[in-house]
Each structure stands twice: as structure tokens, then as C-alpha cells.
Amino acid sequence: MTQHVGLMVPEAKPDSRLAEVRAPYDGGLIATVEQADWTAVDTALQTARDLFGDRDGWLSPGKRVEILSRAAAIMQRCRDDLALEAAAEGGKPLIDSKVEVDRAIDGVKLCVEHLRTRAGREIPMSLNPASAGRVAFTRHEPVGVVVAFSAFNHPLNLIVHQVGPAVATGCPVIVKPAEATPLACMRFVEILREAGLAEGWCQPLLTTDLEVAGRLASDPRVDFFSFIGSAGVGWMLRARLAPGTRCALEHGGAAPVIVAADADIDDAGPLLVKGGFYHAGQVCVSVQRIFADCSIARGLAEGLAERAGSLVVGNPTEPQTEVGPLIRAAEVKRVDEWVREAVDGGGELLCGGEPISESCYKPTVLYDPPHDARVSRQEIFGPVLCVYPFDEIDDAVGRANGLPYAFHASVFTRSLDVALNLSRRLNASAVMVNDHTAFRVDWMPFAGLKRSGLGVGGIPATMSDMEIEKMTVIRSKAL
């Protein structure tokens, strides 16, 4: 039965046009969602602005802890339903969607833990005549109204990473989920409201068009803009922000892996396959470019192809599925076009290389595709691994660093010296040693560099972004 989701903006009327949410696997209609035109968006912004402007009405830290703790408990009770719903609308296999839900629950708990332990600091005084007789300390306050634009590939956990810190820090938040996957966001906000959060403090919405979305992001009532999505859109919106609006951008990359001659290939193989084909490669830090010493490159690539060929591709809501669909049929055609271009240019196709259906693409391994092919120079965001042999490790580092993206990288080696040397030399915000590039826990810093983003993600870092550190200086004759 098709769901219908109403507009969740208090005192606003929806646009007459409905957004349709369709399953990426088979195109089936899952839900219709009421959308916000500019009048509704303006209402949401003013509601948020008024809440923040009433400082006496701010949510106390204790109230925030209470709401988030209740929300985590509610999520735990409906864990399986959340996972199935996320798999259906986003296409991530159920086995991985369950992990995403567990991470999201833990993310809410992390907000509570960080809120309980985060504190101000004392600023030294009485160090000279000018500072004598004074004491100074800082406290944390919410930065203001937060507007968050999110992505489709982690429809629940990304929302938790943007909305959870806003609630934890006491910021009114307006969140626009991806058009393809709004349901997990709406469900999470419903859970927050069930847990006791007043409606105006978190308002989810889909805008009627890009022009309205742009006006929302650039409105001067916005104090902090959080964006997860494509680099082109993110940098464009950043350029349109009102003076004084802070922001954090998380885009994608083309994650490099260097496999040294002494690497444990039996250990590396399953990790690289998981890191490359998790969610059909639709992850900003997916394994994409594997540079392997020429003495092991062929064997590594053939082993990866064998493993990739045995992966179960299909309906993401079925428990045996390991690789689901791409988010849109157009993405299947794009990935196939990129792969064919690489093969025509001299790359060797070891497995895959063709669509399974309108929505699914075979897990693909390419050996030594051209360096100027799109699979080598742009983010694939699909189920494709590229293996490049190298003679000199300096060449591998140069090629790994040769793109305008920098996010995660990884190194496989048994040598501590090699690992430390490459960790220092690789242009990345994080280097995984003997692990795939998509490794992440939600309390660690998570940052795209260069074109891959701006600022640092992760629950603690995002909470810091959404706060200001206010200093109070007291002059007293008693000091």
C-alpha cells in the first residue's frame, strides 16, 4: 500500500504537486510526499528564526538529552522496520541497511554522550596589570538556525549526522532530504517529535524545485548550512550563502588504494571487494582506484574479479542480496558508458561490464584502464573497481594524488615503515592501513579536502560547528 506523507511544516500549506518516491530496484511507487513552495519554506524559516530569537525559550541541555535518549530507544524498537524501509527507498541491501540503522541509533546516543561531556574552558587572567582582578570562562551556545541538505546513499544515518547534532546543540533545524529518499528523514523527525521535540525545532521538507531550494540555502535567516551531495551543487550553493552564514560541505572522491608487493593479498581481497561494491559503489569514499605493485597486480585483480563475480545482485529487500540497484536507471547507463569507454581505450575487462537490468549493473573489475578515462579521473559512484600496476611506488603516489579530490585513501602492506611513509605522502584526510577506504565510525573526523568538501564531519565535529564558544569576563575586587 502506497504511503502518503503530509507537509511537516507547522502552519504551512503544501504545494498542490506531490513528489513520488519510487523503489530504485523495480520502479514501484512507495509513497507520495507533499512539497513546500516558497511560501511554506518562508514559514519554516520564520518559525525557526523566532524560536532561536526567543533565548528564554531555548531547549535546556537536560531536555535535549531526554529527547535524544527517548528517540534512540524508539529507533531501537523499530530497528527492523527502519532497515526495510531504507532498503526499499534507497536500494542499499537489507544486510547493510540494518548496519546503517544500528549506526544511526548509535549516532543519536553519541550526540547525548558528547552533550554530557562537552564543556567550556577557563581563559587565563591576572597575568598582567590589564587582566588583574578578572576571571574569564567560556560556555557553548547554539549557532542559530541550521539548514541541512542531505544525500540519498545513507538515507537515515546522514540525516542523523546533520539533524542529531542540531538538536543536541539546541539549534532549530530545517532539513531537506534527497528527493529520491525522503522517507527515512521524515520517519526520523516523526520519532524526534514522538520523543518530545516540539514541531518547530525540526522541520523536514521537500522543495517544489531547485529555485526554491536555492533560496532556502541562501536566505539570511540561515546561520549554518550543512550540505552532503555533489561537488558542483555544493560549491555553487556555498557561493550563494548570505554573508555570515557558516557552512560545511561533504562531497565525493575517487578513493585511491596502494597495495605494496609485501601485502597480504588474501586479507586485502575481501576488504577491497566490500569497500568497492558496498551499496553498489554509491559511497563518497568507495574503493575506486587500486594501485598494485606489478609483481602482484594481475593476481590481485583476477582474485577481485572472482570475488566480484560471485556477489549476489538483486532486490535490496531480500536478505541474500549483497549488491543492490543504482539509485536511477540513468546512472546504470552512465556507468556502462564509462566502462565501455575504458575498455575501448585499452583497459581489460576482467568481470562484469554490463547492465543486469534497468536498475542493476554487474560488479565490474577493470585492469589498467587508461589514465585519462573517466573511470580513472572522476568519481564512478557505481560498482566498478580499477586496478593499475605500478613499477615504482613514487609513481603510484603521484597518480593517487593526481586528481582534484582528496578524501580517504588506504595502504596495504606488512611494513610499518611503508605504511607510515605512505600515510604521510598521500593527499587524504584519513589513510587506512590494511583496511578499505570506506571504513568509518561515527565519532571519528570525516573530511573531504580540495574539491571533496569543506569542514569536518562526524558527530563531535558537527556539534562543534553548530555551536559558538561565548566568553564571559568578570571583573571583581574579590579577585
C-alpha positions as CSV (number, residue, x, y, z in Angstrom):
1,M,0.0,0.0,0.0
2,T,1.4,3.4,-1.0
3,Q,2.2,5.8,1.8
4,H,1.3,9.4,1.8
5,V,3.4,11.9,3.8
6,G,2.0,15.3,4.6
7,L,3.9,18.5,4.9
8,M,5.6,18.6,8.3
9,V,6.0,22.4,8.5
10,P,3.7,23.9,11.2
11,E,1.1,26.4,9.9
12,A,2.1,26.0,6.3
13,K,0.1,24.7,3.3
14,P,1.6,22.2,0.9
15,D,2.0,22.8,-2.8
16,S,-0.6,21.1,-5.0
17,R,2.1,19.0,-6.7
18,L,3.1,15.7,-5.0
19,A,6.6,14.2,-5.1
20,E,6.7,10.5,-5.9
21,V,9.1,8.1,-4.1
22,R,9.8,5.0,-6.2
23,A,11.9,2.0,-5.4
24,P,15.1,2.1,-7.4
25,Y,15.1,-1.6,-7.9
26,D,11.8,-2.0,-9.8
27,G,10.3,1.5,-10.0
28,G,7.4,0.6,-7.8
29,L,5.6,3.6,-6.2
30,I,6.4,3.6,-2.5
31,A,5.0,6.9,-1.3
32,T,3.7,10.3,-2.3
33,V,5.1,13.3,-0.4
34,E,3.6,16.8,-0.1
35,Q,6.1,19.5,-1.1
36,A,6.9,23.0,0.1
37,D,6.8,26.0,-2.2
38,W,8.5,29.3,-1.2
39,T,5.6,30.4,1.0
40,A,5.9,27.2,3.0
41,V,9.7,27.4,3.1
42,D,9.4,31.1,4.3
43,T,7.1,29.9,7.1
44,A,9.6,27.3,8.1
45,L,12.4,29.8,8.2
46,Q,10.5,32.3,10.2
47,T,9.4,29.6,12.7
48,A,13.0,28.6,13.2
49,R,14.2,32.2,13.4
50,D,11.6,33.1,16.0
51,L,12.5,30.0,18.1
52,F,16.1,30.9,18.1
53,G,15.3,34.6,18.8
54,D,13.5,33.7,22.0
55,R,16.5,32.9,24.1
56,D,14.4,32.3,27.2
57,G,12.7,29.5,25.3
58,W,15.8,27.7,24.3
59,L,15.8,23.9,25.0
60,S,17.8,23.2,28.1
61,P,20.7,20.7,27.8
62,G,18.7,18.3,30.1
63,K,15.7,18.5,27.8
64,R,17.8,17.8,24.8
65,V,19.4,14.7,26.5
66,E,15.9,13.5,27.4
67,I,14.5,13.9,23.8
68,L,17.5,12.2,22.1
69,S,17.7,9.4,24.6
70,R,14.0,8.6,24.0
71,A,14.5,8.8,20.2
72,A,17.3,6.3,20.4
73,A,15.1,3.9,22.3
74,I,12.2,4.3,19.9
75,M,14.6,3.6,17.0
76,Q,15.8,0.5,18.6
77,R,12.3,-0.8,19.0
78,C,11.5,-0.3,15.3
79,R,15.0,-1.2,14.0
80,D,13.9,-3.9,11.5
81,D,11.1,-1.7,10.1
82,L,13.5,1.2,9.6
83,A,16.0,-1.0,7.8
84,L,13.5,-2.5,5.5
85,E,12.1,1.0,4.6
86,A,15.5,2.4,4.0
87,A,16.5,-0.6,1.8
88,A,13.3,-0.2,-0.3
89,E,13.6,3.5,-0.9
90,G,17.4,3.8,-1.2
91,G,18.4,0.4,-2.7
92,K,21.1,-0.5,-0.2
93,P,20.8,-4.2,0.6
94,L,19.0,-5.1,3.7
95,I,22.1,-6.6,5.4
96,D,23.8,-3.3,5.0
97,S,20.7,-1.2,5.8
98,K,20.5,-3.0,9.2
99,V,24.0,-1.9,9.9
100,E,23.1,1.7,8.8
101,V,20.2,1.7,11.3
102,D,22.4,0.5,14.1
103,R,24.9,3.2,13.2
104,A,22.1,5.8,13.2
105,I,20.9,4.7,16.7
106,D,24.5,4.8,18.0
107,G,24.8,8.3,16.4
108,V,21.9,9.6,18.4
109,K,23.5,8.2,21.5
110,L,26.8,9.8,20.6
111,C,25.0,13.2,20.5
112,V,23.9,12.6,24.1
113,E,27.3,11.4,25.2
114,H,29.1,14.4,23.7
115,L,26.5,16.8,25.1
116,R,27.0,15.4,28.5
117,T,30.8,15.7,28.4
118,R,31.2,18.9,26.3
119,A,32.2,21.9,28.5
120,G,33.7,25.4,28.3
121,R,37.1,26.4,29.5
122,E,38.8,29.0,31.6
123,I,40.8,31.8,29.9
124,P,43.8,32.8,32.0
125,M,43.6,36.2,33.6
126,S,45.6,38.2,36.2
127,L,48.7,37.6,34.1
128,N,49.5,41.3,33.8
129,P,48.1,44.6,35.1
130,A,45.5,44.8,32.4
131,S,43.9,41.4,33.3
132,A,44.2,41.8,37.0
133,G,41.1,41.3,39.1
134,R,39.3,39.3,36.4
135,V,38.2,35.8,35.7
136,A,37.1,34.6,32.3
137,F,35.4,31.4,31.1
138,T,33.5,30.1,28.1
139,R,30.2,28.3,27.6
140,H,28.7,26.8,24.4
141,E,25.6,28.2,22.8
142,P,23.7,27.2,19.6
143,V,25.0,28.9,16.5
144,G,21.5,29.6,15.3
145,V,19.2,28.3,12.5
146,V,20.6,25.3,10.7
147,V,19.5,24.3,7.2
148,A,20.7,20.8,6.1
149,F,20.6,19.4,2.6
150,S,21.2,15.6,2.6
151,A,22.1,12.8,0.1
152,F,20.4,9.5,-0.9
153,N,23.1,7.0,-0.2
154,H,22.6,6.7,3.6
155,P,19.0,8.0,3.9
156,L,18.8,7.6,7.7
157,N,22.4,7.9,9.0
158,L,23.2,11.0,7.1
159,I,20.1,12.7,8.5
160,V,21.2,11.7,12.0
161,H,24.6,13.2,11.3
162,Q,23.0,16.5,10.4
163,V,19.9,16.7,12.5
164,G,21.1,14.9,15.6
165,P,23.9,17.5,16.3
166,A,21.5,20.4,15.6
167,V,19.0,19.1,18.2
168,A,21.8,18.3,20.6
169,T,23.3,21.8,20.4
170,G,19.8,23.4,20.6
171,C,19.6,24.7,17.1
172,P,16.3,24.9,15.2
173,V,16.8,22.9,12.0
174,I,15.2,22.7,8.6
175,V,16.3,19.6,6.7
176,K,15.8,18.8,3.0
177,P,16.4,15.1,2.3
178,A,17.3,13.8,-1.1
179,E,14.3,13.8,-3.4
180,A,14.8,10.1,-4.1
181,T,15.0,9.1,-0.4
182,P,12.9,11.4,1.8
183,L,11.0,8.8,3.8
184,A,13.8,7.8,6.3
185,C,14.2,11.5,7.1
186,M,10.5,12.0,7.7
187,R,10.4,9.0,9.8
188,F,13.3,10.1,12.0
189,V,11.7,13.5,12.5
190,E,8.5,11.8,13.5
191,I,10.5,9.8,16.0
192,L,12.0,13.0,17.4
193,R,8.6,14.5,17.8
194,E,7.3,11.4,19.5
195,A,10.2,11.7,21.8
196,G,9.1,15.1,22.8
197,L,10.7,17.6,20.4
198,A,8.3,20.4,19.5
199,E,7.5,20.5,15.8
200,G,9.1,23.9,15.0
201,W,12.5,22.7,16.3
202,C,12.9,20.3,13.4
203,Q,11.1,20.8,10.1
204,P,11.7,18.3,7.2
205,L,10.6,19.3,3.7
206,L,11.0,18.7,0.0
207,T,11.0,21.8,-2.1
208,T,9.0,22.1,-5.2
209,D,12.0,22.9,-7.4
210,L,15.7,23.9,-7.3
211,E,15.0,27.6,-7.3
212,V,13.1,27.3,-4.0
213,A,15.9,25.1,-2.6
214,G,18.5,27.7,-3.6
215,R,16.5,30.4,-1.9
216,L,16.3,28.3,1.3
217,A,20.0,27.8,1.4
218,S,20.9,31.4,0.7
219,D,18.3,33.1,3.0
220,P,19.9,35.5,5.5
221,R,17.9,33.8,8.3
222,V,20.2,30.8,8.0
223,D,23.1,30.7,10.4
224,F,24.7,27.3,9.4
225,F,24.3,25.4,6.2
226,S,25.1,21.7,6.1
227,F,25.4,20.1,2.7
228,I,26.0,16.5,1.6
229,G,25.9,15.8,-2.1
230,S,27.7,16.5,-5.4
231,A,30.6,18.9,-5.6
232,G,29.1,21.0,-8.3
233,V,25.9,21.7,-6.4
234,G,27.7,22.2,-3.0
235,W,30.2,24.7,-4.2
236,M,27.5,26.6,-6.2
237,L,25.3,26.9,-3.1
238,R,28.2,27.9,-0.9
239,A,28.9,30.8,-3.3
240,R,25.3,31.9,-2.8
241,L,25.2,31.9,1.0
242,A,24.3,35.1,2.8
243,P,27.1,37.0,4.5
244,G,27.8,35.4,7.9
245,T,26.3,32.0,7.2
246,R,28.7,29.3,8.2
247,C,28.8,26.0,6.2
248,A,30.1,22.5,6.0
249,L,30.2,20.6,2.6
250,E,30.7,16.9,2.1
251,H,31.2,15.8,-1.5
252,G,32.7,12.7,-3.1
253,G,36.1,11.5,-4.2
254,A,37.9,8.8,-6.2
255,A,39.5,6.9,-3.3
256,P,43.0,5.5,-4.1
257,V,44.4,2.4,-2.6
258,I,48.1,1.4,-2.8
259,V,48.9,-2.3,-2.5
260,A,52.6,-2.9,-1.8
261,A,54.4,-6.0,-3.0
262,D,54.5,-7.4,0.5
263,A,50.8,-7.0,1.2
264,D,48.7,-9.9,2.4
265,I,46.5,-10.4,-0.7
266,D,44.2,-13.0,0.9
267,D,43.4,-10.5,3.6
268,A,43.1,-7.5,1.3
269,G,40.9,-9.1,-1.3
270,P,37.6,-9.4,0.7
271,L,38.1,-5.9,2.1
272,L,38.6,-4.3,-1.3
273,V,35.6,-6.0,-2.7
274,K,33.5,-4.8,0.3
275,G,34.8,-1.3,0.0
276,G,34.3,-1.1,-3.7
277,F,30.8,-2.8,-4.1
278,Y,29.2,-1.7,-0.8
279,H,25.9,0.0,-1.8
280,A,26.8,-0.7,-5.4
281,G,29.8,1.7,-5.1
282,Q,27.5,4.7,-4.2
283,V,29.6,5.9,-1.3
284,C,31.7,9.0,-1.3
285,V,34.8,7.1,0.0
286,S,34.3,3.8,-2.0
287,V,37.4,2.0,-3.2
288,Q,37.8,3.0,-6.8
289,R,41.5,3.2,-7.9
290,I,43.7,0.4,-6.8
291,F,47.5,0.8,-7.5
292,A,49.2,-2.5,-7.1
293,D,52.9,-3.4,-7.4
294,C,53.4,-5.0,-10.8
295,S,54.6,-8.3,-9.2
296,I,51.1,-8.9,-7.6
297,A,48.8,-6.7,-9.7
298,R,47.5,-9.3,-12.1
299,G,46.9,-11.9,-9.4
300,L,45.1,-9.3,-7.2
301,A,42.9,-8.1,-10.0
302,E,41.9,-11.6,-11.0
303,G,41.1,-12.5,-7.4
304,L,39.0,-9.4,-7.1
305,A,37.2,-10.3,-10.3
306,E,36.5,-13.8,-9.0
307,R,35.0,-12.5,-5.8
308,A,33.0,-9.8,-7.6
309,G,31.5,-12.3,-9.9
310,S,30.1,-14.3,-7.1
311,L,28.3,-11.4,-5.4
312,V,24.5,-11.7,-5.3
313,V,22.9,-8.7,-7.1
314,G,19.2,-8.0,-6.9
315,N,16.3,-6.9,-4.8
316,P,17.7,-4.9,-1.9
317,T,14.9,-6.0,0.5
318,E,15.8,-9.7,0.2
319,P,18.3,-10.9,2.8
320,Q,20.6,-12.7,0.5
321,T,21.3,-9.7,-1.7
322,E,24.8,-8.3,-1.5
323,V,24.7,-5.6,-4.2
324,G,21.5,-3.6,-5.0
325,P,20.5,-1.2,-7.7
326,L,21.8,2.2,-8.6
327,I,19.6,5.0,-7.5
328,R,18.3,5.8,-11.0
329,A,18.2,4.0,-14.4
330,A,20.2,6.9,-15.9
331,E,23.1,6.0,-13.6
332,V,23.2,2.5,-14.9
333,K,23.6,3.9,-18.4
334,R,26.2,6.3,-17.3
335,V,28.3,3.7,-15.6
336,D,28.1,1.4,-18.6
337,E,29.2,4.3,-20.9
338,W,32.2,4.9,-18.7
339,V,33.2,1.3,-18.6
340,R,32.9,0.9,-22.3
341,E,35.0,4.0,-22.9
342,A,37.7,2.5,-20.6
343,V,37.7,-0.8,-22.4
344,D,37.7,0.8,-25.9
345,G,40.7,2.8,-24.7
346,G,42.7,-0.3,-23.8
347,G,41.5,-1.3,-20.4
348,E,41.0,-5.0,-19.8
349,L,37.6,-6.1,-18.6
350,L,38.0,-8.9,-16.1
351,C,34.4,-9.3,-15.0
352,G,31.0,-7.5,-15.3
353,G,30.9,-4.7,-17.7
354,E,27.2,-4.8,-18.5
355,P,23.8,-4.0,-17.0
356,I,21.8,-6.8,-15.4
357,S,18.6,-4.8,-15.7
358,E,17.4,-1.2,-16.0
359,S,18.4,-0.7,-12.3
360,C,21.3,-3.0,-11.6
361,Y,24.8,-3.2,-13.0
362,K,27.2,-6.2,-12.8
363,P,30.1,-5.7,-10.3
364,T,32.9,-4.8,-12.6
365,V,36.7,-5.1,-12.4
366,L,38.9,-3.3,-14.9
367,Y,42.6,-3.9,-15.3
368,D,44.8,-1.0,-16.2
369,P,42.3,1.3,-17.8
370,P,43.6,4.5,-19.5
371,H,44.7,7.2,-17.1
372,D,42.6,9.8,-19.0
373,A,39.4,7.6,-19.0
374,R,36.6,8.9,-16.8
375,V,36.8,5.8,-14.6
376,S,40.3,6.9,-13.8
377,R,39.7,10.6,-13.3
378,Q,36.2,11.1,-11.9
379,E,34.1,9.6,-9.1
380,I,32.4,6.5,-10.6
381,F,29.7,6.2,-7.9
382,G,28.9,2.7,-9.2
383,P,30.1,-0.9,-8.8
384,V,33.4,-0.6,-10.6
385,L,37.0,-1.3,-9.4
386,C,40.0,-0.3,-11.4
387,V,43.4,-2.0,-10.8
388,Y,46.6,-0.3,-12.1
389,P,50.0,-2.0,-12.0
390,F,53.0,0.1,-11.0
391,D,56.8,-0.4,-11.1
392,E,57.8,2.4,-8.7
393,I,55.8,3.3,-5.6
394,D,56.6,7.0,-6.2
395,D,54.6,6.7,-9.4
396,A,51.7,5.2,-7.6
397,V,51.7,8.1,-5.1
398,G,51.8,10.6,-7.8
399,R,48.9,9.1,-9.6
400,A,46.9,8.6,-6.4
401,N,47.4,12.3,-5.6
402,G,46.9,13.5,-9.2
403,L,43.1,14.3,-9.0
404,P,41.4,17.4,-7.6
405,Y,39.7,15.3,-5.0
406,A,41.1,14.2,-1.6
407,F,39.1,12.2,1.0
408,H,40.0,8.8,2.2
409,A,42.9,6.6,1.0
410,S,44.3,3.3,2.1
411,V,47.6,1.3,2.0
412,F,48.1,-2.5,2.2
413,T,51.5,-3.6,3.4
414,R,53.2,-5.7,6.1
415,S,55.8,-3.0,6.6
416,L,55.3,-0.3,9.3
417,D,57.8,1.9,7.6
418,V,56.0,1.7,4.3
419,A,52.6,2.3,5.9
420,L,53.8,5.4,7.8
421,N,55.7,6.8,4.8
422,L,52.7,6.4,2.5
423,S,50.3,7.8,5.2
424,R,52.4,10.9,5.2
425,R,52.7,11.3,1.5
426,L,49.1,10.5,0.4
427,N,46.9,13.5,-0.1
428,A,43.9,12.5,2.1
429,S,42.1,13.5,5.3
430,A,42.4,9.9,6.5
431,V,44.6,6.9,5.5
432,M,43.5,3.4,6.4
433,V,46.3,0.9,6.8
434,N,45.3,-2.7,5.8
435,D,41.7,-1.7,5.5
436,H,39.4,-0.3,2.8
437,T,38.8,3.4,2.2
438,A,35.1,3.2,3.2
439,F,35.9,2.4,6.8
440,R,34.2,4.8,9.2
441,V,32.9,5.0,12.7
442,D,30.6,7.9,13.6
443,W,32.7,9.6,16.2
444,M,35.8,10.0,14.1
445,P,36.6,13.1,12.0
446,F,35.3,12.7,8.4
447,A,36.5,15.4,6.0
448,G,36.8,15.9,2.3
449,L,39.7,18.1,1.1
450,K,40.2,20.1,-2.1
451,R,37.0,19.6,-4.2
452,S,35.8,16.9,-1.9
453,G,34.4,19.2,0.7
454,L,34.9,21.8,3.4
455,G,35.0,21.4,7.1
456,V,34.9,18.2,9.2
457,G,32.1,15.8,9.7
458,G,31.4,13.2,12.4
459,I,29.1,13.7,15.4
460,P,31.5,15.6,17.7
461,A,32.9,17.8,14.9
462,T,29.5,18.7,13.6
463,M,28.3,19.6,17.1
464,S,31.3,22.0,17.4
465,D,30.3,23.5,14.0
466,M,26.8,24.1,15.3
467,E,27.9,25.9,18.4
468,I,29.7,29.1,19.4
469,E,32.0,29.4,22.3
470,K,30.9,32.5,24.2
471,M,33.3,34.1,26.7
472,T,32.3,35.9,29.9
473,V,34.8,38.1,31.6
474,I,34.1,39.2,35.2
475,R,35.9,42.0,37.0
476,S,35.7,41.7,40.8
477,K,37.5,43.4,43.7
478,A,37.5,40.0,45.3
479,L,39.8,38.5,42.7
